[in-house]
């Protein structure tokens, strides 16, 4: 069993509808944005948005609240314009055990069909639970957003 290292790094995206600074998810030194999410122009669900939005994302990825897809998949990268799962999302199945957290079934799906298209080039990951919980919680407030109409 290979244990992976998870961390977050501040990343900025400029485009419609404005500037979003978010917490990019880095696993074993590789950005998930660079590896898969850039193909879809998604941003991580972590570190930006209202306080309520951020709290919801953190609690969901810590399995304190239900997943946002019916098949227990959890969005980790979402549409930067509206955060609507109908636009699609990069999702993962999360399983938390006593000392570990496992991410499996990474794929792309939307909430219209829930059809999950798996990523061949991205495998499953196992994290030390304490480190995972610290990293996900540390995303709170790391970023921001500025829409053109916010003067």
Helices and strands as residue ranges (DSSP letters): E 6-15, E 18-27, E 30-31, H 32-35, G 37-39, E 42-44, H 51-61, E 73-79, G 85-87, E 89-96, E 100-109, E 117-118, E 125-128, H 129-138, E 144-147
